Amino acid sequence: MRDRIMLDTLSRQLIDRYQKGFPVGARPFRMLAEELGVKEQEVIDCLRQLKSQRIISRVGPVFDHHRAGASTLAALAVPEERLTEVAEFVNSFSGVNHNYEREHEFNLWFVVTACDQPTLEQILKDIDQGTGMPMLVLPMEQAYHIDLGFQLQWQDTV
Amino acid sequence: MSDYASRSESGYQLGAMDRKLIKLTQSGLPLVSKPYHALAEQLGISADEVQARFRRMLDYGVIRRIAAVPNHYRLGFRANGMTVWNVPDERVSELGAQIGDLEFVSHCYHRPRHLPDWPYNLFAMVHGGNPEDVQDHIQAIADLIGEDNHGSDVLYSTRILKKTGLRLTN
């Protein structure tokens, strides 16, 4: 059985509308409220509630890691018995902001960001030398269609 | 000299105030009636300047969009797989655009191969309500790529070991 979350119409509208991106203005939530035919405070309250329920992780700017600095995806092939220890080492770098264990010979997958390319390369070198394990460095060369957000299929989620 | 972001050969240079704004908002905007005024007060600049900087970062693509970032797991998308594909380089852009258009794909990227360990050049993150959905979605991508599919793999995540928003480090 799936654990489903019930969302009211306004919540769904806000998540859908907001995923497409929202313009900058003095009172952005009022602009959104007018578009949806509700009060500004209802929009703010609803977003606060969605955030406190962790249905949305945040409302705010989605930064392009590449343009705000330098970033790459990387992976390490770590012996199973050393995974926790190596994950902790990798996580100890503040530039590492995602780290997943995945089912593969390359089993530790993480994203490294830095203010510029030389700093990024230094972090990768430190990780490489600190672990001595096979590493893949796979920077993004092109992104396809990520600007429109993720289309949620409501009929399937409530 | 303006400390607005400017383009340079090495990429994009953010001004000091842009960095402060990013640090202040990377975990979200304040959910109050005038969020940009609230940020302005904290930074000791005008709300107009805050908005101008946001617009500029949006124009230059430093900010992709201002959005509500959904927690897919909480919304019922309990299964995801990182699919990786080896397709001919001359076809990667066209196939990437088509795959990125699929409704169950949240991210689609062209990345370099790393031979001989890693022959894949196209990544697509696939989401579904359960593992069976994800399998169906992967088959749909395989059908779309057809005979240009020179190999593929799916890497399911077994543990999240760290997940934070963008953290600027100096």
Interface residues (C-beta under 8 A of the other chain):
Chain A: R2 D3 R4 I5 L14 I15 Y18 Q19 K20 G21 F22 P23 V24 G25 A26 R27 P28 F29 R30 E40 Q41 I44 L47 R48 L50 K51 Q53 R54 I55 I56 S57 R58 V59 G60 P61 V62 F63 D64 H65 H66 R67 A68 G69 A70 L73 A87 V90 N91 S94 G95 V96 N97 H98 N99 Y100 E101 R102 E103 H104 F106 L108 W109 F110 T113 A114 C115 D116 Q117 T119 P134 L136 V137 L138 P139 M140 E141 Q142 A143 Y144 H145 I146 D147 G149 F150 Q151 L152 Q153 D156 T157 V158
Chain B: S10 G11 Y12 L14 I22 T25 Q26 S27 G28 L29 L31 V32 S33 K34 P35 Y36 H37 A47 Q51 F54 R55 M57 L58 Y60 G61 V62 I63 R64 R65 I66 A67 A68 V69 P70 N71 H72 R74 L75 G76 F77 R78 M82 V92 S93 G96 A97 I99 G100 D101 E103 V105 S106 H107 C108 Y109 H110 R111 P112 H114 D117 W118 F123 H127 G129 N130 D153 L155 Y156 S157 T158 R159 I160 L161 K162 K163 T164 G165 L166 R167 L168 T169 N170
